[in-house]
Each structure stands twice: as structure tokens, then as C-alpha cells.
Amino acid sequence: MLRVDNDVTNFLHFYFSLSYNIPICNLELRFSFNKVHDGDILLKSGLCLPPLSSLEKILINEGYGNLISEDNIIGLLNYGIQSEKFRELWFFHCELPEFIRPGIIPETAKSRQIK
């Protein structure tokens, strides 16, 4: 599992893993997620995480009271489904919308039964 927070050292481990083709299955973003932009995850630091072909699970922890928007949830699903192995999207200690419009959920996410 790769844990990315606002620590530059963790981010350097991420790029080291990419450079040497080390598979990253679980991606945990602690207090570092900003938004999904053009298919990449944009961190609060301004750095971008490109898609990961081995990704199975994304965990987002933004702290109590921080809202993750419907657009960002769909963006995270779209980011994840770029990996054939992606199966889970988790949110911890953050506020989520009361509902997500079913029509905007990617068909690939529905067909793979992503949790």
C-alpha cells in the first residue's frame, strides 16, 4: 500500500515505485486529496498522481467536516477504473453527498460492481 499525505517523502516513494514498475495496489490519500483533473488525481500540494495500472483500492481520509463532492467521487471512480484490477473506493472521516445521481456513475464501475 502506498500512503500519500502532504509529506514529500511519501510522494517520492510513489514516483520511485512508478519508475521501477513496482505495482501499487492500494492508494491511501490522507489529508492530501484535492480533486481529479484530466484523469489524474491532483493533490493539495499541486502534484499529480497519474493512473496506476495495478490499482485495486483507493482510500480517502480528509478529516471530519470536509465534503467530498459528487464530481470528485465520480472523478475518483473514473481514475480507478483505468485499472482493470480496481474494485474498491473507501472514504474515511469525511463528509459525502446525501446521494449521487445514478446517471453519472460510469457504466464500467457499475458492471464491475465496484464497492
N, C-alpha and C positions, 0 to 999 in steps of 0.2 A: 504494500500500500504506500502511496505517496501522499504525504500530508503537506499541503501548501498553505502557509499563512503569510503574514506580512514580513516574514523573515527571508532575507535574500538568500541565505544559505540553502534553505529548503528549495527555493526556486532553482538554484544552481544544480541541485541534485536532480531536479526534473529534467533540465537540459542535458545533463550528463547521461541520464538514462536514455533519452532520445538519441543522443549521439552514438551510443554503443548498442542500440537496438535492444535494450533491456525492457521487457514487457511491463507495462504499468496497468494493473487490473483494477485497482481501487484508487480513486482520486478523492481525497478529503480536503475541502476548502474551508478553513477556519478563519472567520472574520476577514476574509480576503476577496470574496466574490463581489464583483461589481455588476457585470452584465454579460450577455452573449452578444457578440458583434461580428457580423460577416462569417459566422460558423466557428469562431474561436471564442474561448472564454477570456474575457477581459477582467484582470484583477484590479483591485483598488489602487495598486501601485502603478498601474498603467501598462504592465506587462501582459502579454497574450499567451494563452496556452493553446497550441494547435491541436487538432483532433488526434486521438490516440487509437490506433488500430486494435489494441489488446484490451481496451477499457470494458469492464464488466459492471462497475458500480460507481456512482457519484454520490458523495455525501457533502451536504452544505450545512454549515453551522455559522449563522450570522449573529447570534445573540438575541435575547428576548426583546420584543418590540420592533425588530427590523423586518419590514414587509418584503417578501419576495413576490414580485408582480407576476401576473398571468403571462405576460410576454416573456419574462425571464424563465419561467417554468417551461414554457414551450421551447424557448431557445436552448435550455439545458437538455430537453428531450431530443431536439434536433442534433445537438452536439453529440450526445451519447449514441444515437442510432447510426452515426457514421461508423461505429464499430459493430461488426456482426455479433460480437460477444456481449454487447450491452444488455443488461437485464433489470437493473435497479437504480432508482433515483430516490435518495433519502434527504429529508430536511430535519435538522435538529435545532431547537431553541430559536426558532424564527417564526414570524407570522406569515401565514399563507392566505390567499384569497378565499372567500367563502365558497366559491365554485369556479370551475373552469369551463368555458363554453366547449361542449363536445366537438363541435365542428372544426375547431382549430387544432385539435390533438392530431399529430401526424399519424397517418394510416399505418406506417411501419411500426410505430410504438404500440398501436392497438393490436396489430397482428402478432407481434412478439409477446404480447401480454406483459409489458414492462410494468414493474411494480413501483 
